[in-house]
Amino acid sequence: MNRPSGSSLVAIALPLALLLLGAASLGWYSASNLEDSRVMVGATNRVLDETREILILSLSAETSQRGFILTGNDDYLRPYEEALG
């Protein structure tokens, strides 16, 4: 039986080692980006929640103003005054 020479083992092992090192580096880089993405998604969700709250308060204020203008009833101004705060 022929045993592979030392140089042929190095020719096989070196590219395999480089491939494994590259795969490990890519995995670490992906994991790092994943955590950064999670942080950014959390911040985006907080901004969206605050934006929705502002929209709801604005619509409530607009609706209450319209009710007051149409009826002259001061009760309609309560949501408007709350939205101003």
PyMOL Python script that loads the backbone (N, CA, C, O; Angstrom):
from pymol import cmd

cmd.read_pdbstr("""\
ATOM      1  N   MET A   1       0.817  -1.171   0.000  1.00  0.00           N
ATOM      2  CA  MET A   1       0.000   0.000   0.000  1.00  0.00           C
ATOM      3  C   MET A   1       0.873   1.251   0.000  1.00  0.00           C
ATOM      4  O   MET A   1       1.888   1.324   0.692  1.00  0.00           O
ATOM      5  N   ASN A   2       0.451   2.226  -0.791  1.00  0.00           N
ATOM      6  CA  ASN A   2       1.198   3.483  -0.834  1.00  0.00           C
ATOM      7  C   ASN A   2       0.676   4.425   0.235  1.00  0.00           C
ATOM      8  O   ASN A   2      -0.524   4.685   0.334  1.00  0.00           O
ATOM      9  N   ARG A   3       1.586   4.919   1.012  1.00  0.00           N
ATOM     10  CA  ARG A   3       1.200   5.937   1.998  1.00  0.00           C
ATOM     11  C   ARG A   3       1.358   7.300   1.357  1.00  0.00           C
ATOM     12  O   ARG A   3       2.321   7.540   0.629  1.00  0.00           O
ATOM     13  N   PRO A   4       0.383   8.229   1.634  1.00  0.00           N
ATOM     14  CA  PRO A   4       0.521   9.561   1.062  1.00  0.00           C
ATOM     15  C   PRO A   4       1.755  10.244   1.637  1.00  0.00           C
ATOM     16  O   PRO A   4       2.103  10.054   2.802  1.00  0.00           O
ATOM     17  N   SER A   5       2.400  11.032   0.809  1.00  0.00           N
ATOM     18  CA  SER A   5       3.589  11.736   1.269  1.00  0.00           C
ATOM     19  C   SER A   5       3.179  12.923   2.134  1.00  0.00           C
ATOM     20  O   SER A   5       2.020  13.336   2.134  1.00  0.00           O
ATOM     21  N   GLY A   6       4.130  13.456   2.857  1.00  0.00           N
ATOM     22  CA  GLY A   6       3.866  14.592   3.743  1.00  0.00           C
ATOM     23  C   GLY A   6       3.384  15.808   2.989  1.00  0.00           C
ATOM     24  O   GLY A   6       2.519  16.537   3.474  1.00  0.00           O
ATOM     25  N   SER A   7       3.928  16.034   1.814  1.00  0.00           N
ATOM     26  CA  SER A   7       3.524  17.220   1.047  1.00  0.00           C
ATOM     27  C   SER A   7       2.094  17.092   0.531  1.00  0.00           C
ATOM     28  O   SER A   7       1.387  18.095   0.426  1.00  0.00           O
ATOM     29  N   SER A   8       1.653  15.868   0.205  1.00  0.00           N
ATOM     30  CA  SER A   8       0.277  15.715  -0.263  1.00  0.00           C
ATOM     31  C   SER A   8      -0.707  15.869   0.895  1.00  0.00           C
ATOM     32  O   SER A   8      -1.821  16.353   0.693  1.00  0.00           O
ATOM     33  N   LEU A   9      -0.315  15.465   2.104  1.00  0.00           N
ATOM     34  CA  LEU A   9      -1.177  15.684   3.272  1.00  0.00           C
ATOM     35  C   LEU A   9      -1.316  17.171   3.568  1.00  0.00           C
ATOM     36  O   LEU A   9      -2.404  17.644   3.900  1.00  0.00           O
ATOM     37  N   VAL A  10      -0.226  17.901   3.450  1.00  0.00           N
ATOM     38  CA  VAL A  10      -0.277  19.347   3.669  1.00  0.00           C
ATOM     39  C   VAL A  10      -1.140  20.002   2.589  1.00  0.00           C
ATOM     40  O   VAL A  10      -1.881  20.942   2.874  1.00  0.00           O
ATOM     41  N   ALA A  11      -1.048  19.517   1.372  1.00  0.00           N
ATOM     42  CA  ALA A  11      -1.828  20.077   0.268  1.00  0.00           C
ATOM     43  C   ALA A  11      -3.318  19.860   0.487  1.00  0.00           C
ATOM     44  O   ALA A  11      -4.131  20.638  -0.013  1.00  0.00           O
ATOM     45  N   ILE A  12      -3.688  18.832   1.213  1.00  0.00           N
ATOM     46  CA  ILE A  12      -5.098  18.565   1.509  1.00  0.00           C
ATOM     47  C   ILE A  12      -5.518  19.278   2.787  1.00  0.00           C
ATOM     48  O   ILE A  12      -6.597  19.868   2.841  1.00  0.00           O
ATOM     49  N   ALA A  13      -4.676  19.231   3.815  1.00  0.00           N
ATOM     50  CA  ALA A  13      -5.032  19.761   5.133  1.00  0.00           C
ATOM     51  C   ALA A  13      -5.073  21.285   5.148  1.00  0.00           C
ATOM     52  O   ALA A  13      -5.946  21.864   5.794  1.00  0.00           O
ATOM     53  N   LEU A  14      -4.165  21.940   4.463  1.00  0.00           N
ATOM     54  CA  LEU A  14      -4.108  23.400   4.492  1.00  0.00           C
ATOM     55  C   LEU A  14      -5.368  24.042   3.905  1.00  0.00           C
ATOM     56  O   LEU A  14      -5.938  24.913   4.562  1.00  0.00           O
ATOM     57  N   PRO A  15      -5.833  23.671   2.725  1.00  0.00           N
ATOM     58  CA  PRO A  15      -7.085  24.269   2.223  1.00  0.00           C
ATOM     59  C   PRO A  15      -8.285  23.946   3.120  1.00  0.00           C
ATOM     60  O   PRO A  15      -9.170  24.782   3.302  1.00  0.00           O
ATOM     61  N   LEU A  16      -8.309  22.723   3.683  1.00  0.00           N
ATOM     62  CA  LEU A  16      -9.398  22.348   4.575  1.00  0.00           C
ATOM     63  C   LEU A  16      -9.387  23.217   5.834  1.00  0.00           C
ATOM     64  O   LEU A  16     -10.438  23.667   6.290  1.00  0.00           O
ATOM     65  N   ALA A  17      -8.204  23.450   6.390  1.00  0.00           N
ATOM     66  CA  ALA A  17      -8.086  24.301   7.578  1.00  0.00           C
ATOM     67  C   ALA A  17      -8.509  25.730   7.258  1.00  0.00           C
ATOM     68  O   ALA A  17      -9.202  26.362   8.055  1.00  0.00           O
ATOM     69  N   LEU A  18      -8.103  26.243   6.109  1.00  0.00           N
ATOM     70  CA  LEU A  18      -8.504  27.595   5.706  1.00  0.00           C
ATOM     71  C   LEU A  18     -10.011  27.690   5.493  1.00  0.00           C
ATOM     72  O   LEU A  18     -10.625  28.700   5.836  1.00  0.00           O
ATOM     73  N   LEU A  19     -10.598  26.658   4.935  1.00  0.00           N
ATOM     74  CA  LEU A  19     -12.043  26.630   4.735  1.00  0.00           C
ATOM     75  C   LEU A  19     -12.781  26.652   6.072  1.00  0.00           C
ATOM     76  O   LEU A  19     -13.760  27.381   6.232  1.00  0.00           O
ATOM     77  N   LEU A  20     -12.317  25.861   7.018  1.00  0.00           N
ATOM     78  CA  LEU A  20     -12.938  25.833   8.346  1.00  0.00           C
ATOM     79  C   LEU A  20     -12.768  27.165   9.071  1.00  0.00           C
ATOM     80  O   LEU A  20     -13.692  27.643   9.729  1.00  0.00           O
ATOM     81  N   LEU A  21     -11.587  27.759   8.948  1.00  0.00           N
ATOM     82  CA  LEU A  21     -11.354  29.062   9.560  1.00  0.00           C
ATOM     83  C   LEU A  21     -12.271  30.117   8.946  1.00  0.00           C
ATOM     84  O   LEU A  21     -12.818  30.958   9.660  1.00  0.00           O
ATOM     85  N   GLY A  22     -12.440  30.074   7.636  1.00  0.00           N
ATOM     86  CA  GLY A  22     -13.343  31.014   6.971  1.00  0.00           C
ATOM     87  C   GLY A  22     -14.787  30.824   7.405  1.00  0.00           C
ATOM     88  O   GLY A  22     -15.510  31.797   7.620  1.00  0.00           O
ATOM     89  N   ALA A  23     -15.204  29.578   7.534  1.00  0.00           N
ATOM     90  CA  ALA A  23     -16.580  29.301   7.967  1.00  0.00           C
ATOM     91  C   ALA A  23     -16.802  29.788   9.397  1.00  0.00           C
ATOM     92  O   ALA A  23     -17.853  30.350   9.705  1.00  0.00           O
ATOM     93  N   ALA A  24     -15.818  29.577  10.273  1.00  0.00           N
ATOM     94  CA  ALA A  24     -15.939  30.035  11.657  1.00  0.00           C
ATOM     95  C   ALA A  24     -16.006  31.559  11.719  1.00  0.00           C
ATOM     96  O   ALA A  24     -16.791  32.118  12.484  1.00  0.00           O
ATOM     97  N   SER A  25     -15.185  32.225  10.917  1.00  0.00           N
ATOM     98  CA  SER A  25     -15.194  33.689  10.883  1.00  0.00           C
ATOM     99  C   SER A  25     -16.532  34.217  10.389  1.00  0.00           C
ATOM    100  O   SER A  25     -17.066  35.183  10.935  1.00  0.00           O
ATOM    101  N   LEU A  26     -17.065  33.588   9.368  1.00  0.00           N
ATOM    102  CA  LEU A  26     -18.356  33.996   8.831  1.00  0.00           C
ATOM    103  C   LEU A  26     -19.465  33.792   9.866  1.00  0.00           C
ATOM    104  O   LEU A  26     -20.364  34.624   9.986  1.00  0.00           O
ATOM    105  N   GLY A  27     -19.403  32.714  10.593  1.00  0.00           N
ATOM    106  CA  GLY A  27     -20.393  32.464  11.646  1.00  0.00           C
ATOM    107  C   GLY A  27     -20.334  33.507  12.739  1.00  0.00           C
ATOM    108  O   GLY A  27     -21.370  33.984  13.200  1.00  0.00           O
ATOM    109  N   TRP A  28     -19.123  33.870  13.163  1.00  0.00           N
ATOM    110  CA  TRP A  28     -18.974  34.897  14.199  1.00  0.00           C
ATOM    111  C   TRP A  28     -19.504  36.233  13.701  1.00  0.00           C
ATOM    112  O   TRP A  28     -20.213  36.932  14.425  1.00  0.00           O
ATOM    113  N   TYR A  29     -19.161  36.591  12.464  1.00  0.00           N
ATOM    114  CA  TYR A  29     -19.614  37.850  11.883  1.00  0.00           C
ATOM    115  C   TYR A  29     -21.142  37.891  11.794  1.00  0.00           C
ATOM    116  O   TYR A  29     -21.751  38.919  12.089  1.00  0.00           O
ATOM    117  N   SER A  30     -21.751  36.798  11.397  1.00  0.00           N
ATOM    118  CA  SER A  30     -23.213  36.735  11.292  1.00  0.00           C
ATOM    119  C   SER A  30     -23.871  36.873  12.658  1.00  0.00           C
ATOM    120  O   SER A  30     -24.885  37.558  12.792  1.00  0.00           O
ATOM    121  N   ALA A  31     -23.306  36.233  13.666  1.00  0.00           N
ATOM    122  CA  ALA A  31     -23.862  36.325  15.022  1.00  0.00           C
ATOM    123  C   ALA A  31     -23.759  37.748  15.545  1.00  0.00           C
ATOM    124  O   ALA A  31     -24.674  38.231  16.214  1.00  0.00           O
ATOM    125  N   SER A  32     -22.671  38.414  15.253  1.00  0.00           N
ATOM    126  CA  SER A  32     -22.484  39.797  15.679  1.00  0.00           C
ATOM    127  C   SER A  32     -23.514  40.707  15.005  1.00  0.00           C
ATOM    128  O   SER A  32     -24.111  41.563  15.659  1.00  0.00           O
ATOM    129  N   ASN A  33     -23.719  40.525  13.718  1.00  0.00           N
ATOM    130  CA  ASN A  33     -24.709  41.325  12.993  1.00  0.00           C
ATOM    131  C   ASN A  33     -26.124  41.046  13.473  1.00  0.00           C
ATOM    132  O   ASN A  33     -26.961  41.949  13.487  1.00  0.00           O
ATOM    133  N   LEU A  34     -26.400  39.820  13.862  1.00  0.00           N
ATOM    134  CA  LEU A  34     -27.723  39.459  14.348  1.00  0.00           C
ATOM    135  C   LEU A  34     -28.055  40.227  15.625  1.00  0.00           C
ATOM    136  O   LEU A  34     -29.169  40.728  15.775  1.00  0.00           O
ATOM    137  N   GLU A  35     -27.103  40.323  16.537  1.00  0.00           N
ATOM    138  CA  GLU A  35     -27.339  41.052  17.782  1.00  0.00           C
ATOM    139  C   GLU A  35     -27.548  42.540  17.499  1.00  0.00           C
ATOM    140  O   GLU A  35     -28.426  43.166  18.092  1.00  0.00           O
ATOM    141  N   ASP A  36     -26.753  43.103  16.603  1.00  0.00           N
ATOM    142  CA  ASP A  36     -26.943  44.512  16.228  1.00  0.00           C
ATOM    143  C   ASP A  36     -28.328  44.727  15.622  1.00  0.00           C
ATOM    144  O   ASP A  36     -28.977  45.736  15.897  1.00  0.00           O
ATOM    145  N   SER A  37     -28.773  43.800  14.813  1.00  0.00           N
ATOM    146  CA  SER A  37     -30.095  43.903  14.188  1.00  0.00           C
ATOM    147  C   SER A  37     -31.196  43.834  15.233  1.00  0.00           C
ATOM    148  O   SER A  37     -32.189  44.555  15.136  1.00  0.00           O
ATOM    149  N   ARG A  38     -31.031  42.980  16.225  1.00  0.00           N
ATOM    150  CA  ARG A  38     -32.043  42.886  17.292  1.00  0.00           C
ATOM    151  C   ARG A  38     -32.179  44.203  18.042  1.00  0.00           C
ATOM    152  O   ARG A  38     -33.291  44.633  18.351  1.00  0.00           O
ATOM    153  N   VAL A  39     -31.060  44.841  18.333  1.00  0.00           N
ATOM    154  CA  VAL A  39     -31.078  46.131  19.026  1.00  0.00           C
ATOM    155  C   VAL A  39     -31.788  47.170  18.170  1.00  0.00           C
ATOM    156  O   VAL A  39     -32.606  47.940  18.673  1.00  0.00           O
ATOM    157  N   MET A  40     -31.475  47.193  16.879  1.00  0.00           N
ATOM    158  CA  MET A  40     -32.094  48.169  15.983  1.00  0.00           C
ATOM    159  C   MET A  40     -33.593  47.917  15.825  1.00  0.00           C
ATOM    160  O   MET A  40     -34.367  48.870  15.741  1.00  0.00           O
ATOM    161  N   VAL A  41     -34.010  46.672  15.783  1.00  0.00           N
ATOM    162  CA  VAL A  41     -35.439  46.348  15.681  1.00  0.00           C
ATOM    163  C   VAL A  41     -36.172  46.812  16.936  1.00  0.00           C
ATOM    164  O   VAL A  41     -37.279  47.343  16.848  1.00  0.00           O
ATOM    165  N   GLY A  42     -35.559  46.614  18.104  1.00  0.00           N
ATOM    166  CA  GLY A  42     -36.175  47.080  19.350  1.00  0.00           C
ATOM    167  C   GLY A  42     -36.368  48.583  19.349  1.00  0.00           C
ATOM    168  O   GLY A  42     -37.426  49.076  19.740  1.00  0.00           O
ATOM    169  N   ALA A  43     -35.352  49.316  18.914  1.00  0.00           N
ATOM    170  CA  ALA A  43     -35.452  50.778  18.858  1.00  0.00           C
ATOM    171  C   ALA A  43     -36.514  51.205  17.847  1.00  0.00           C
ATOM    172  O   ALA A  43     -37.267  52.145  18.102  1.00  0.00           O
ATOM    173  N   THR A  44     -36.580  50.538  16.724  1.00  0.00           N
ATOM    174  CA  THR A  44     -37.582  50.857  15.703  1.00  0.00           C
ATOM    175  C   THR A  44     -38.990  50.612  16.236  1.00  0.00           C
ATOM    176  O   THR A  44     -39.894  51.411  15.992  1.00  0.00           O
ATOM    177  N   ASN A  45     -39.178  49.519  16.955  1.00  0.00           N
ATOM    178  CA  ASN A  45     -40.500  49.232  17.516  1.00  0.00           C
ATOM    179  C   ASN A  45     -40.916  50.279  18.538  1.00  0.00           C
ATOM    180  O   ASN A  45     -42.091  50.639  18.606  1.00  0.00           O
ATOM    181  N   ARG A  46     -39.968  50.776  19.339  1.00  0.00           N
ATOM    182  CA  ARG A  46     -40.299  51.834  20.304  1.00  0.00           C
ATOM    183  C   ARG A  46     -40.723  53.105  19.583  1.00  0.00           C
ATOM    184  O   ARG A  46     -41.677  53.765  19.995  1.00  0.00           O
ATOM    185  N   VAL A  47     -40.019  53.454  18.506  1.00  0.00           N
ATOM    186  CA  VAL A  47     -40.381  54.651  17.732  1.00  0.00           C
ATOM    187  C   VAL A  47     -41.760  54.478  17.110  1.00  0.00           C
ATOM    188  O   VAL A  47     -42.566  55.408  17.121  1.00  0.00           O
ATOM    189  N   LEU A  48     -42.034  53.302  16.571  1.00  0.00           N
ATOM    190  CA  LEU A  48     -43.354  53.051  15.975  1.00  0.00           C
ATOM    191  C   LEU A  48     -44.459  53.144  17.022  1.00  0.00           C
ATOM    192  O   LEU A  48     -45.518  53.707  16.746  1.00  0.00           O
ATOM    193  N   ASP A  49     -44.233  52.603  18.219  1.00  0.00           N
ATOM    194  CA  ASP A  49     -45.240  52.686  19.286  1.00  0.00           C
ATOM    195  C   ASP A  49     -45.511  54.139  19.668  1.00  0.00           C
ATOM    196  O   ASP A  49     -46.666  54.532  19.835  1.00  0.00           O
ATOM    197  N   GLU A  50     -44.457  54.933  19.805  1.00  0.00           N
ATOM    198  CA  GLU A  50     -44.639  56.343  20.164  1.00  0.00           C
ATOM    199  C   GLU A  50     -45.343  57.100  19.045  1.00  0.00           C
ATOM    200  O   GLU A  50     -46.173  57.970  19.308  1.00  0.00           O
ATOM    201  N   THR A  51     -45.019  56.776  17.812  1.00  0.00           N
ATOM    202  CA  THR A  51     -45.672  57.428  16.673  1.00  0.00           C
ATOM    203  C   THR A  51     -47.154  57.099  16.637  1.00  0.00           C
ATOM    204  O   THR A  51     -47.987  57.970  16.386  1.00  0.00           O
ATOM    205  N   ARG A  52     -47.481  55.831  16.889  1.00  0.00           N
ATOM    206  CA  ARG A  52     -48.910  55.443  16.933  1.00  0.00           C
ATOM    207  C   ARG A  52     -49.645  56.192  18.035  1.00  0.00           C
ATOM    208  O   ARG A  52     -50.777  56.635  17.843  1.00  0.00           O
ATOM    209  N   GLU A  53     -49.002  56.333  19.193  1.00  0.00           N
ATOM    210  CA  GLU A  53     -49.647  57.036  20.300  1.00  0.00           C
ATOM    211  C   GLU A  53     -49.907  58.496  19.942  1.00  0.00           C
ATOM    212  O   GLU A  53     -50.971  59.033  20.251  1.00  0.00           O
ATOM    213  N   ILE A  54     -48.939  59.136  19.290  1.00  0.00           N
ATOM    214  CA  ILE A  54     -49.117  60.526  18.854  1.00  0.00           C
ATOM    215  C   ILE A  54     -50.247  60.627  17.836  1.00  0.00           C
ATOM    216  O   ILE A  54     -51.044  61.564  17.886  1.00  0.00           O
ATOM    217  N   LEU A  55     -50.322  59.680  16.921  1.00  0.00           N
ATOM    218  CA  LEU A  55     -51.392  59.682  15.920  1.00  0.00           C
ATOM    219  C   LEU A  55     -52.760  59.549  16.589  1.00  0.00           C
ATOM    220  O   LEU A  55     -53.698  60.263  16.237  1.00  0.00           O
ATOM    221  N   ILE A  56     -52.871  58.639  17.550  1.00  0.00           N
ATOM    222  CA  ILE A  56     -54.150  58.442  18.239  1.00  0.00           C
ATOM    223  C   ILE A  56     -54.554  59.708  18.995  1.00  0.00           C
ATOM    224  O   ILE A  56     -55.711  60.123  18.945  1.00  0.00           O
ATOM    225  N   LEU A  57     -53.587  60.323  19.701  1.00  0.00           N
ATOM    226  CA  LEU A  57     -53.901  61.552  20.429  1.00  0.00           C
ATOM    227  C   LEU A  57     -54.298  62.678  19.468  1.00  0.00           C
ATOM    228  O   LEU A  57     -55.213  63.448  19.762  1.00  0.00           O
ATOM    229  N   SER A  58     -53.629  62.775  18.343  1.00  0.00           N
ATOM    230  CA  SER A  58     -53.955  63.813  17.356  1.00  0.00           C
ATOM    231  C   SER A  58     -55.355  63.614  16.791  1.00  0.00           C
ATOM    232  O   SER A  58     -56.122  64.567  16.656  1.00  0.00           O
ATOM    233  N   LEU A  59     -55.680  62.366  16.463  1.00  0.00           N
ATOM    234  CA  LEU A  59     -57.022  62.090  15.931  1.00  0.00           C
ATOM    235  C   LEU A  59     -58.097  62.372  16.968  1.00  0.00           C
ATOM    236  O   LEU A  59     -59.168  62.879  16.635  1.00  0.00           O
ATOM    237  N   SER A  60     -57.814  62.043  18.228  1.00  0.00           N
ATOM    238  CA  SER A  60     -58.777  62.308  19.294  1.00  0.00           C
ATOM    239  C   SER A  60     -58.973  63.810  19.472  1.00  0.00           C
ATOM    240  O   SER A  60     -60.100  64.276  19.638  1.00  0.00           O
ATOM    241  N   ALA A  61     -57.883  64.564  19.437  1.00  0.00           N
ATOM    242  CA  ALA A  61     -57.985  66.019  19.583  1.00  0.00           C
ATOM    243  C   ALA A  61     -58.768  66.623  18.421  1.00  0.00           C
ATOM    244  O   ALA A  61     -59.622  67.486  18.622  1.00  0.00           O
ATOM    245  N   GLU A  62     -58.475  66.169  17.217  1.00  0.00           N
ATOM    246  CA  GLU A  62     -59.175  66.690  16.040  1.00  0.00           C
ATOM    247  C   GLU A  62     -60.670  66.372  16.106  1.00  0.00           C
ATOM    248  O   GLU A  62     -61.509  67.225  15.816  1.00  0.00           O
ATOM    249  N   THR A  63     -60.988  65.152  16.486  1.00  0.00           N
ATOM    250  CA  THR A  63     -62.395  64.742  16.583  1.00  0.00           C
ATOM    251  C   THR A  63     -63.126  65.546  17.651  1.00  0.00           C
ATOM    252  O   THR A  63     -64.269  65.957  17.451  1.00  0.00           O
ATOM    253  N   SER A  64     -62.460  65.773  18.797  1.00  0.00           N
ATOM    254  CA  SER A  64     -63.130  66.523  19.866  1.00  0.00           C
ATOM    255  C   SER A  64     -63.309  67.985  19.474  1.00  0.00           C
ATOM    256  O   SER A  64     -64.321  68.596  19.815  1.00  0.00           O
ATOM    257  N   GLN A  65     -62.343  68.551  18.765  1.00  0.00           N
ATOM    258  CA  GLN A  65     -62.507  69.925  18.284  1.00  0.00           C
ATOM    259  C   GLN A  65     -63.708  70.026  17.349  1.00  0.00           C
ATOM    260  O   GLN A  65     -64.521  70.945  17.451  1.00  0.00           O
ATOM    261  N   ARG A  66     -63.800  69.072  16.446  1.00  0.00           N
ATOM    262  CA  ARG A  66     -64.916  69.064  15.500  1.00  0.00           C
ATOM    263  C   ARG A  66     -66.247  68.952  16.254  1.00  0.00           C
ATOM    264  O   ARG A  66     -67.208  69.644  15.922  1.00  0.00           O
ATOM    265  N   GLY A  67     -66.301  68.089  17.260  1.00  0.00           N
ATOM    266  CA  GLY A  67     -67.527  67.940  18.049  1.00  0.00           C
ATOM    267  C   GLY A  67     -67.902  69.228  18.757  1.00  0.00           C
ATOM    268  O   GLY A  67     -69.076  69.590  18.818  1.00  0.00           O
ATOM    269  N   PHE A  68     -66.904  69.919  19.292  1.00  0.00           N
ATOM    270  CA  PHE A  68     -67.182  71.187  19.971  1.00  0.00           C
ATOM    271  C   PHE A  68     -67.684  72.237  18.985  1.00  0.00           C
ATOM    272  O   PHE A  68     -68.632  72.969  19.270  1.00  0.00           O
ATOM    273  N   ILE A  69     -67.033  72.302  17.819  1.00  0.00           N
ATOM    274  CA  ILE A  69     -67.451  73.306  16.828  1.00  0.00           C
ATOM    275  C   ILE A  69     -68.878  73.051  16.356  1.00  0.00           C
ATOM    276  O   ILE A  69     -69.654  73.987  16.164  1.00  0.00           O
ATOM    277  N   LEU A  70     -69.221  71.765  16.168  1.00  0.00           N
ATOM    278  CA  LEU A  70     -70.562  71.444  15.674  1.00  0.00           C
ATOM    279  C   LEU A  70     -71.636  71.614  16.734  1.00  0.00           C
ATOM    280  O   LEU A  70     -72.757  72.007  16.412  1.00  0.00           O
ATOM    281  N   THR A  71     -71.320  71.326  17.991  1.00  0.00           N
ATOM    282  CA  THR A  71     -72.352  71.333  19.028  1.00  0.00           C
ATOM    283  C   THR A  71     -72.230  72.500  20.000  1.00  0.00           C
ATOM    284  O   THR A  71     -73.225  72.907  20.599  1.00  0.00           O
ATOM    285  N   GLY A  72     -71.019  73.048  20.166  1.00  0.00           N
ATOM    286  CA  GLY A  72     -70.825  74.089  21.167  1.00  0.00           C
ATOM    287  C   GLY A  72     -70.751  73.519  22.576  1.00  0.00           C
ATOM    288  O   GLY A  72     -70.674  74.281  23.540  1.00  0.00           O
ATOM    289  N   ASN A  73     -70.774  72.200  22.716  1.00  0.00           N
ATOM    290  CA  ASN A  73     -70.759  71.542  24.021  1.00  0.00           C
ATOM    291  C   ASN A  73     -69.310  71.426  24.515  1.00  0.00           C
ATOM    292  O   ASN A  73     -68.460  70.847  23.839  1.00  0.00           O
ATOM    293  N   ASP A  74     -69.040  71.988  25.715  1.00  0.00           N
ATOM    294  CA  ASP A  74     -67.682  71.966  26.269  1.00  0.00           C
ATOM    295  C   ASP A  74     -67.194  70.557  26.608  1.00  0.00           C
ATOM    296  O   ASP A  74     -65.988  70.346  26.739  1.00  0.00           O
ATOM    297  N   ASP A  75     -68.090  69.600  26.750  1.00  0.00           N
ATOM    298  CA  ASP A  75     -67.674  68.225  27.056  1.00  0.00           C
ATOM    299  C   ASP A  75     -66.783  67.651  25.951  1.00  0.00           C
ATOM    300  O   ASP A  75     -65.941  66.791  26.211  1.00  0.00           O
ATOM    301  N   TYR A  76     -66.968  68.122  24.739  1.00  0.00           N
ATOM    302  CA  TYR A  76     -66.158  67.620  23.628  1.00  0.00           C
ATOM    303  C   TYR A  76     -64.704  68.098  23.701  1.00  0.00           C
ATOM    304  O   TYR A  76     -63.830  67.520  23.054  1.00  0.00           O
ATOM    305  N   LEU A  77     -64.447  69.138  24.476  1.00  0.00           N
ATOM    306  CA  LEU A  77     -63.091  69.669  24.560  1.00  0.00           C
ATOM    307  C   LEU A  77     -62.193  68.872  25.509  1.00  0.00           C
ATOM    308  O   LEU A  77     -60.973  69.036  25.478  1.00  0.00           O
ATOM    309  N   ARG A  78     -62.766  68.025  26.340  1.00  0.00           N
ATOM    310  CA  ARG A  78     -61.954  67.250  27.299  1.00  0.00           C
ATOM    311  C   ARG A  78     -60.875  66.400  26.604  1.00  0.00           C
ATOM    312  O   ARG A  78     -59.712  66.479  26.999  1.00  0.00           O
ATOM    313  N   PRO A  79     -61.211  65.597  25.592  1.00  0.00           N
ATOM    314  CA  PRO A  79     -60.154  64.841  24.917  1.00  0.00           C
ATOM    315  C   PRO A  79     -59.109  65.735  24.247  1.00  0.00           C
ATOM    316  O   PRO A  79     -57.933  65.380  24.181  1.00  0.00           O
ATOM    317  N   TYR A  80     -59.543  66.892  23.753  1.00  0.00           N
ATOM    318  CA  TYR A  80     -58.617  67.832  23.142  1.00  0.00           C
ATOM    319  C   TYR A  80     -57.619  68.355  24.183  1.00  0.00           C
ATOM    320  O   TYR A  80     -56.414  68.394  23.933  1.00  0.00           O
ATOM    321  N   GLU A  81     -58.129  68.750  25.337  1.00  0.00           N
ATOM    322  CA  GLU A  81     -57.261  69.260  26.397  1.00  0.00           C
ATOM    323  C   GLU A  81     -56.315  68.182  26.929  1.00  0.00           C
ATOM    324  O   GLU A  81     -55.170  68.477  27.272  1.00  0.00           O
ATOM    325  N   GLU A  82     -56.783  66.946  26.998  1.00  0.00           N
ATOM    326  CA  GLU A  82     -55.921  65.836  27.425  1.00  0.00           C
ATOM    327  C   GLU A  82     -54.817  65.585  26.405  1.00  0.00           C
ATOM    328  O   GLU A  82     -53.683  65.273  26.768  1.00  0.00           O
ATOM    329  N   ALA A  83     -55.156  65.724  25.129  1.00  0.00           N
ATOM    330  CA  ALA A  83     -54.169  65.488  24.074  1.00  0.00           C
ATOM    331  C   ALA A  83     -53.089  66.577  24.084  1.00  0.00           C
ATOM    332  O   ALA A  83     -51.936  66.310  23.745  1.00  0.00           O
ATOM    333  N   LEU A  84     -53.455  67.781  24.463  1.00  0.00           N
ATOM    334  CA  LEU A  84     -52.470  68.864  24.531  1.00  0.00           C
ATOM    335  C   LEU A  84     -51.399  68.564  25.569  1.00  0.00           C
ATOM    336  O   LEU A  84     -50.235  68.925  25.391  1.00  0.00           O
ATOM    337  N   GLY A  85     -51.795  67.904  26.652  1.00  0.00           N
ATOM    338  CA  GLY A  85     -50.834  67.589  27.726  1.00  0.00           C
ATOM    339  C   GLY A  85     -49.843  66.587  27.275  1.00  0.00           C
ATOM    340  O   GLY A  85     -48.961  66.203  28.043  1.00  0.00           O
TER     341      GLY A  85
END
""", "prot")
cmd.dss("prot")
cmd.show_as("cartoon", "prot")
cmd.util.cbc("prot")
cmd.orient("prot")
